[in-house]
Amino acid sequence: MAGLATAVERAWKPRTTPERALRALLVPASVAYGAVVQVRNALYDTGWLGAARVPARVLSVGNLTVGGTGKTPAALWLAQALVDRGRRVAVVARGYRKRRVGVVVVGVDGTPLVSPEDGGDEAVMLARRFRGPVLTGERRADAAREACARFGVDTVVLDDGFQHRALARDADLVLLGEEPAARWLLPAGSLREPLASLRRARAALVVGGGDAVWSSLPPDLTRFRGRLQPDAVVHVEAGTWREAPLAALAGTPVVAVAGIVSPERFVATLERCGARVTGRFVFPDHHAYDAADIADLARAARVGTLVTTEKDLVKLAGRPGLDGLRALRVTLAVEEGDRLVDLLEAA
């Protein structure tokens, strides 16, 4: 199954004749998928499908494509910006690939309460960086209700929530990036929804994209620019996460380890930080590391410094032979960020 998924993703940006042929075979499925998406959205728009409401303001952060635009850093940025304004905020996420069914309180007060396997890797990473409650659940309305009832929050930030219309929200922030694969709907491309769906958004945030993305947006859609930037190197010492300056990477030979959608961007970021990337281990997004993976990484760690993403660090920290593992911390910077938060909070 993983091999098929990898082949499909390669067909999104075909470089060979077989990849182009596969994408052509996938186009009819994309047309059918698009029809289903259109009908589903119409049912919500007309009220035939209902959206649950919770006793808190719900602000959704999402995108139109599969992965890669910085939704989780954006959710963290927005949640912290709201806390700085005195709001009582919870972050609610799906908890992709979590094994514990139902609502899970992943963390409070900056401390994870469950493992990445039980809560989801991105949610555990959020729980380490955000001091408010972080919850996951297949039914995000249930998770949002639990956040309101248990923690008395007045605002819920919904991570990766644009397509999750079963929970009513007060505003949607949609992220867009420079994504060549976003030319076709799934499965022939990476689009979850067509660009026309942006009419539901309160604002768009173009992350690292150029003028082409900016000018492709509907003229009446308020837009902002943002960028993902590295700001620290993280390591785990006696169970505690500690930060070191980026200068620690300068001139250092490292082996990159990434289980994310765009590992090439991660490698490029390491190189911009001055690291000398001498090798790399690339895994699928949300990869569950097994004993063979850990053994391979431990062998590589004997001859070089392993540097991974924070999402992978929550799964790899404490594993045998990986004591020297480091992670690159990335944050979102938003131009006119206060104005964007004002817009999302407006009634």
C-alpha positions as CSV (number, residue, x, y, z in Angstrom):
1,M,0.0,0.0,0.0
2,A,2.8,2.4,0.9
3,G,4.5,1.6,-2.5
4,L,1.3,2.4,-4.4
5,A,0.9,5.7,-2.5
6,T,4.5,6.7,-3.3
7,A,3.9,5.9,-7.0
8,V,0.7,8.0,-7.1
9,E,2.5,10.9,-5.4
10,R,5.3,10.7,-8.0
11,A,2.6,10.9,-10.7
12,W,1.5,14.2,-9.4
13,K,4.8,15.7,-10.7
14,P,5.6,13.2,-13.5
15,R,9.1,13.1,-14.8
16,T,9.0,9.8,-16.7
17,T,6.7,8.3,-19.3
18,P,5.3,5.7,-16.9
19,E,4.6,8.4,-14.3
20,R,2.8,10.5,-17.0
21,A,0.8,7.5,-18.1
22,L,-0.2,6.8,-14.5
23,R,-1.4,10.3,-14.0
24,A,-3.5,10.0,-17.2
25,L,-5.1,6.9,-15.8
26,L,-5.9,8.7,-12.5
27,V,-7.6,11.7,-14.2
28,P,-11.1,10.0,-14.5
29,A,-10.9,9.2,-10.8
30,S,-10.1,12.9,-10.1
31,V,-13.2,13.9,-12.0
32,A,-15.3,11.6,-10.0
33,Y,-13.8,12.7,-6.7
34,G,-14.4,16.3,-7.7
35,A,-18.1,15.6,-8.3
36,V,-18.4,14.0,-4.9
37,V,-16.7,17.0,-3.2
38,Q,-19.0,19.4,-5.1
39,V,-22.1,17.5,-4.0
40,R,-20.9,17.3,-0.4
41,N,-20.1,21.0,-0.2
42,A,-23.5,21.8,-1.7
43,L,-25.2,19.7,1.0
44,Y,-23.5,21.7,3.7
45,D,-24.0,25.0,2.0
46,T,-27.8,24.4,1.7
47,G,-28.2,23.0,5.2
48,W,-29.0,19.4,4.2
49,L,-26.0,18.3,6.1
50,G,-25.7,20.0,9.5
51,A,-22.7,21.4,11.3
52,A,-22.4,21.0,15.1
53,R,-21.8,24.1,17.2
54,V,-19.9,24.4,20.4
55,P,-20.0,27.1,23.1
56,A,-16.7,28.7,21.9
57,R,-15.5,30.6,18.9
58,V,-14.0,28.2,16.4
59,L,-11.2,29.3,14.0
60,S,-10.1,26.8,11.4
61,V,-6.6,26.5,9.9
62,G,-6.5,24.4,6.7
63,N,-5.5,24.2,3.1
64,L,-6.5,23.0,-0.3
65,T,-3.8,20.4,-0.8
66,V,-2.4,17.3,0.9
67,G,0.3,18.3,3.4
68,G,3.3,20.5,3.0
69,T,2.0,24.1,3.5
70,G,2.6,24.5,7.3
71,K,-0.8,24.0,8.7
72,T,0.4,22.8,12.1
73,P,2.9,25.7,12.6
74,A,0.1,28.1,11.5
75,A,-2.3,26.6,14.1
76,L,0.4,27.0,16.7
77,W,1.0,30.6,15.7
78,L,-2.7,31.5,15.7
79,A,-3.3,29.8,19.1
80,Q,-0.4,31.6,20.7
81,A,-1.5,34.9,19.2
82,L,-4.9,34.5,20.7
83,V,-3.5,33.5,24.1
84,D,-1.5,36.7,24.0
85,R,-4.7,38.6,23.6
86,G,-6.2,37.0,26.7
87,R,-8.2,34.2,25.1
88,R,-8.6,30.8,26.6
89,V,-7.6,28.6,23.7
90,A,-7.6,24.9,22.9
91,V,-6.2,23.3,19.8
92,V,-8.2,20.5,18.3
93,A,-6.9,18.2,15.6
94,R,-7.8,14.9,13.9
95,G,-4.8,13.0,15.3
96,Y,-3.9,11.4,12.1
97,R,-3.1,7.7,12.5
98,K,-3.6,7.7,16.2
99,R,-4.6,4.3,17.6
100,R,-6.7,5.4,20.5
101,V,-10.3,5.8,19.4
102,G,-12.4,8.8,20.3
103,V,-11.4,12.0,22.0
104,V,-7.9,12.1,23.4
105,V,-6.5,14.9,25.6
106,V,-3.0,14.9,24.2
107,G,-1.5,17.5,26.4
108,V,-1.9,20.4,28.8
109,D,0.5,23.0,30.2
110,G,3.1,22.3,27.6
111,T,3.3,18.6,28.6
112,P,2.2,15.6,26.5
113,L,0.0,13.1,28.3
114,V,0.0,10.4,25.7
115,S,2.3,8.9,23.2
116,P,2.4,9.9,19.5
117,E,0.9,6.5,18.7
118,D,-2.1,7.2,20.9
119,G,-2.6,10.9,20.2
120,G,-1.0,11.5,16.8
121,D,2.6,12.8,16.1
122,E,1.7,16.3,15.1
123,A,-0.7,16.7,18.1
124,V,2.1,15.6,20.5
125,M,4.4,18.1,18.9
126,L,1.8,20.8,19.4
127,A,1.3,19.7,23.0
128,R,5.1,20.2,23.7
129,R,5.0,23.7,22.2
130,F,1.6,25.1,23.2
131,R,0.7,25.6,26.9
132,G,-3.0,25.3,26.4
133,P,-5.0,22.1,26.0
134,V,-4.5,20.0,22.8
135,L,-7.1,17.4,22.0
136,T,-7.7,15.0,19.1
137,G,-10.7,13.1,17.9
138,E,-12.1,11.6,14.7
139,R,-15.2,13.6,15.4
140,R,-13.7,17.0,16.0
141,A,-17.0,18.4,17.3
142,D,-16.8,15.9,20.2
143,A,-13.2,17.0,20.9
144,A,-14.2,20.7,20.8
145,R,-17.1,20.1,23.2
146,E,-14.7,18.3,25.6
147,A,-12.3,21.2,25.4
148,C,-15.1,23.6,26.3
149,A,-16.5,21.4,29.1
150,R,-13.3,20.3,30.7
151,F,-11.0,23.3,30.2
152,G,-13.5,26.2,30.0
153,V,-12.0,27.6,26.7
154,D,-13.6,30.4,24.8
155,T,-11.8,29.8,21.5
156,V,-10.9,26.6,19.6
157,V,-8.3,26.5,16.9
158,L,-9.0,23.7,14.5
159,D,-5.9,22.3,13.0
160,D,-6.3,21.1,9.4
161,G,-10.0,21.8,9.5
162,F,-11.0,23.4,6.2
163,Q,-12.5,20.1,4.8
164,H,-14.0,19.1,8.2
165,R,-17.3,20.8,7.8
166,A,-19.2,18.8,10.5
167,L,-18.0,21.3,13.1
168,A,-19.3,24.8,12.5
169,R,-16.6,27.5,12.5
170,D,-16.6,31.3,12.8
171,A,-13.8,31.8,10.3
172,D,-11.5,29.8,8.0
173,L,-7.9,30.6,7.3
174,V,-6.6,28.8,4.3
175,L,-2.9,28.3,3.6
176,L,-1.5,28.1,0.1
177,G,2.1,27.5,-1.1
178,E,4.0,27.1,-4.3
179,E,2.8,23.5,-5.0
180,P,3.4,22.2,-8.6
181,A,1.3,19.1,-7.8
182,A,-1.8,21.3,-7.1
183,R,-3.0,21.1,-10.7
184,W,-5.4,18.2,-10.4
185,L,-7.7,17.0,-7.7
186,L,-6.9,13.8,-5.9
187,P,-5.8,11.2,-6.8
188,A,-4.2,12.7,-10.0
189,G,-2.9,15.6,-8.0
190,S,-2.6,17.0,-4.5
191,L,-5.8,19.2,-4.4
192,R,-8.4,18.2,-1.9
193,E,-10.8,20.8,-3.2
194,P,-10.9,23.1,-6.2
195,L,-9.8,26.8,-5.9
196,A,-13.5,27.8,-6.0
197,S,-13.8,26.5,-2.4
198,L,-11.8,29.5,-1.3
199,R,-15.1,31.4,-1.2
200,R,-15.7,29.9,2.2
201,A,-12.5,31.3,3.6
202,R,-12.2,34.5,5.7
203,A,-8.6,35.0,4.6
204,A,-5.8,33.2,2.7
205,L,-2.2,33.0,3.9
206,V,0.4,32.4,1.2
207,V,3.3,30.6,2.8
208,G,6.6,30.8,0.9
209,G,4.7,31.2,-2.4
210,G,5.5,33.7,-5.1
211,D,3.5,36.2,-7.1
212,A,1.9,33.4,-9.2
213,V,0.1,32.0,-6.2
214,W,-0.8,35.5,-4.9
215,S,-2.3,36.6,-8.2
216,S,-4.3,33.3,-8.7
217,L,-6.5,34.0,-5.7
218,P,-10.0,35.4,-6.0
219,P,-9.7,39.2,-6.1
220,D,-12.2,39.7,-3.2
221,L,-10.3,37.3,-0.9
222,T,-8.2,39.0,1.8
223,R,-4.7,37.7,1.7
224,F,-1.5,37.7,3.8
225,R,2.0,36.5,3.3
226,G,3.9,34.2,5.7
227,R,7.1,32.2,5.8
228,L,8.3,29.2,7.7
229,Q,11.7,29.9,9.2
230,P,14.0,27.8,11.4
231,D,14.8,29.3,14.8
232,A,16.4,26.7,17.0
233,V,17.9,23.2,17.2
234,V,16.1,21.0,19.7
235,H,17.5,17.9,21.6
236,V,16.2,15.8,24.4
237,E,18.2,15.6,27.6
238,A,16.9,13.5,30.6
239,G,13.4,13.6,29.1
240,T,13.5,17.4,28.8
241,W,13.4,19.2,25.4
242,R,16.2,21.8,25.2
243,E,17.0,24.4,22.6
244,A,20.3,25.4,21.1
245,P,21.0,28.2,18.6
246,L,21.0,27.5,14.9
247,A,24.7,28.4,14.8
248,A,25.2,24.9,16.3
249,L,24.6,23.5,12.8
250,A,27.1,25.7,11.0
251,G,29.8,23.6,9.3
252,T,28.5,20.4,11.0
253,P,28.2,17.3,8.8
254,V,24.7,15.9,9.4
255,V,22.5,13.1,8.3
256,A,18.9,14.3,7.5
257,V,16.0,12.2,8.8
258,A,12.5,13.2,7.6
259,G,9.1,11.5,7.5
260,I,7.2,14.4,6.0
261,V,5.6,15.3,2.7
262,S,8.4,17.4,1.4
263,P,11.8,16.1,2.7
264,E,13.7,18.0,0.0
265,R,12.6,21.3,1.6
266,F,13.8,20.1,4.9
267,V,17.2,19.2,3.5
268,A,17.4,22.6,1.7
269,T,16.6,24.3,5.0
270,L,19.4,22.5,6.8
271,E,21.8,23.5,4.1
272,R,20.7,27.2,4.4
273,C,21.4,26.9,8.1
274,G,25.0,26.0,7.3
275,A,24.9,22.3,7.9
276,R,26.7,19.9,5.5
277,V,24.2,17.2,4.6
278,T,26.3,14.1,4.1
279,G,23.4,11.6,4.0
280,R,19.7,11.3,4.3
281,F,16.9,9.0,5.4
282,V,13.5,9.7,3.8
283,F,10.3,8.1,5.0
284,P,6.6,8.6,4.2
285,D,4.7,11.3,6.0
286,H,3.6,10.2,9.5
287,H,5.9,7.2,9.3
288,A,5.8,4.7,12.1
289,Y,9.4,3.9,12.8
290,D,10.0,0.1,13.4
291,A,13.0,-1.7,14.9
292,A,14.7,-2.0,11.5
293,D,14.5,1.7,11.0
294,I,15.9,2.5,14.4
295,A,18.8,0.1,13.8
296,D,19.6,1.8,10.5
297,L,19.5,5.3,12.2
298,A,21.6,4.1,15.1
299,R,24.3,2.9,12.8
300,A,24.3,6.2,10.9
301,A,24.4,8.1,14.3
302,R,27.8,6.5,15.0
303,V,29.4,8.4,12.2
304,G,27.4,11.6,12.0
305,T,24.9,13.8,13.7
306,L,21.3,12.9,12.9
307,V,19.0,15.9,12.4
308,T,15.2,15.4,12.0
309,T,12.0,17.4,12.2
310,E,10.2,18.0,15.4
311,K,7.3,15.9,14.2
312,D,9.7,13.0,13.9
313,L,11.6,13.8,17.1
314,V,8.5,13.0,19.2
315,K,8.6,9.5,17.8
316,L,12.3,9.0,17.8
317,A,13.4,10.6,21.1
318,G,14.6,8.0,23.6
319,R,15.0,5.2,21.1
320,P,18.1,3.0,21.5
321,G,21.3,4.5,19.9
322,L,19.7,7.8,19.1
323,D,20.9,9.8,22.1
324,G,22.6,12.4,19.9
325,L,19.5,13.1,17.8
326,R,18.7,16.7,17.0
327,A,15.6,18.4,15.5
328,L,15.2,21.6,13.6
329,R,12.5,23.8,15.1
330,V,10.5,25.8,12.5
331,T,8.1,28.6,13.3
332,L,5.7,30.7,11.1
333,A,6.2,34.4,10.7
334,V,3.3,36.3,9.3
335,E,3.4,39.8,7.7
336,E,0.7,42.0,9.3
337,G,-0.1,39.2,11.8
338,D,-2.1,41.4,14.1
339,R,-4.4,42.5,11.3
340,L,-4.9,38.8,10.3
341,V,-5.9,37.9,13.9
342,D,-8.2,40.9,14.0
343,L,-9.9,39.7,10.8
344,L,-10.3,36.2,12.1
345,E,-11.8,37.4,15.4
346,A,-14.2,39.8,13.7
347,A,-17.9,38.9,14.1
